Amino acid sequence: SVSDLWLEKLGYDREEVIGRRATDFLSEESLKSAMGEELRKFNELGYCSNVPLNFIHKNGKELSFRLSGLMHESSHGKQSMAVLEDQTEVNTLRNSLDKAGSLLESSSEIARIGFWQVDLKSMEVTWSKMTKMIHEVPEEYVPNVETAIEFYKEGESREKITYVFGHCIESGEPYDVECEITTVKGITKWIRTIGIPEKNSEGKVVYI
């Protein structure tokens, strides 16, 4: 039997699914997977967990689910119970985020805006592709706090970034300053750098 929620998700009336198997509503690709390796593992292990499957809505649209099931013995022989978790909205959101990320990366290259982050617990530094291009380092380059600060021109610029970075950590106040850096290739550039603190529930700055 099928639940009312299953019928609602796929857009069918109960009369339309009576006598039909659940696999009748799977996409072609999911059907091959379900009736192949996944079915073999289910019969062998007696359970399955978080198996990705696409079902076809009555209107023809594919909907993404994750299937978890358990086989058990009863007076009627072997029976199975299954739970479907709707992943359609999750996948839609993930795709939107992926597109937004690609758009942001493209926009940053056009405007030559780089992004960076410092994890103050691990002191791990992350640079975006454009930040590395601005500093003229290879894509595989991995910066740390000390080497990142050393790019700032010795003197006023390095003193300025050292002060505002430390003040941001202590006070939780953001900064926005213009400084000179010297790239790996020895080129001097004026850059604008912005540091925005992220705090934990205790009000302590944990990221910039």
N, C-alpha and C positions, 0 to 999 in steps of 0.2 A: 504494500500500500504506500501511497505517497501523502506527504503532509499538505495542508492547505497553503503553507508558506512556499513550498516547492512549486505548487500550481500557480501561485501568485507571481513568483519570480520568473517563471517561464511563460506566463500568459495563457495557460490552458485551463479549460473546464475539466472537472473530474471525468466526465463522460468521454472526453476526447482521449484520455490516456489509459482507460480501462483495457486490459488485455495486451498492453504494449510494455516492452522492457525499457528500463532506464537508459540502456545503451542506444535505443532508437533515437534518443534526443541529443546524442553526442555529435560533435563535429567529426569530420572524417579522420583528421589527425589524432584526436583524442580517442576515437573508437579503436584505431590501430594500437595505440598505447595501452588502452584499458583491456583489450582482448588478447594482448600479447604478453609482454614482460610483466606488467603490473598484475594481471590476473594470475600469472604463474607464481609470483611472489606472494600474492594474497592466499592462494591455495596452499602454498608451502608453509607460510608463517602463521596463517590464521588471522592476520590483521594487516592494515595498511594505514599510513599516516601522511597527511598533507600532500596527496597526489594531485598535481595540477590537471584539471580537465576543463574543456570548453563545451558548454551546452548550447543548443540552438533555441532561441526564443521563438515563439509562435510567429513573430514578425520577421524572422530570418536573421536577427542580430545574434552574434556570438557573445555569450556571457561567461566570464571566468570564475571558476570555483576551485576549492581545494577539498578533496575527499579523504575522509578518515573512516575506516570500517573495521568491524570485528566479527569474526566467525565464531559461532557457538553451537553446541549440541543441545537439541531439545527432543521432546517425545516424537516430534515430526521429522527428526533427522537433523542434518546440518542446516543452520540458518545464519543469515548475516544481517547485521545492523550497520547502517551507514549514516554519517553526518556530513553535510555539505556546507562549506563556508564560502560565502559570496566574496570574490576578490575583484569584481568588476570595477568598483569605485577606487579601490586601492591601486589597481593597474592603471586606471585612467589618470589618477593623481601622479603616479610615478612617471608616466609618459609626459605629463604636463611639466613636471619638474625637470625631466631630462631635456625637454625642448627649451625650457626657460634657461637652464644651465648653458646650453649650446648658444642661445641668443645672447646671454650675458657675456660669454667668452668672445663671441664675434664682436659685440659692441665694445668690449674693453680693448680689443685689438685696433678697432677703428679710432677710438678716442685715446688710445695708449694709456689706459687706466689699469694699473696692476692691483692685485689684492694679496693680502698677507695675513697671517694669524700666528700668534704666539700662545702656546699652552703653558701657563705659568707654573703648573704642577710638574710637568715633565720637561719644561723649557724647550719643547719641540717647536720649530719654526716651519711654517708652510708658506711657500710662495706660489702664486699663480704663474701660468705660462708667460703672461705679459710682464710680470714683475721680473722674471728671469731675463726676458728680452731687454728690459730697460737697463738692467745691470750687466748685460752682455755676457751672461754665463750660460753654459749648456743646459739643456732641459733636465739632465740627470743630476744637476747640481743640488746639493742638500745644504742649506744654510743653517747656522745656529745664531743665537743672539749676539755673540761676540763678533763673528765674521760679518753679520748684517750691519752692525754699527761701524765696523772698520771701513765699509764702503763710503761712509760719510766723510767728506773732506776734513782732514785734520785741522783743528782750530775751532773757529766759531760754530761751524755746522755740526761737528761731532759733539761738541760740548752741549749744543742746543738739544740735539736728539737724545743724548744721554740723560739730560735733565728732565725733559718733558715725558720721556718713557718711564723714568723712575717715579716722577710725580703722579703719572696716571695710575701706576700700580698702587701707590700709597693713598692717594686721595679719591681715586675712582672717577676723576675728571678726564674727559676726552681732550685730545689736542689736535691742532691743525697748524702745521708750520711749513715753511719753505726752507729748503737746505740744498747744499751742493753735495753731489756724490761723485766719486771717481769710479768708473766702470773697470771691469777686468782688463779691458783693452786700453786703459789709461785715459779715456775720454771723460772730461768733466761735464756734468749736467746739473741743471737746476731742477729739482723735483718738489712737488707738494706732497707731504705725507700726513695722513690722518690716522689717529689711533682712537678707537672706540672701545672702552672697557666693557666686559661682560662679567656680571657678579653672580655668585651663588646665593642660596637662600639666606646665608648669614651675612650677606653684604660684602663679602670678600671678592676682590677682582681675581678671576680665574683665567680669563682669556683677554687678549687685546687684538 
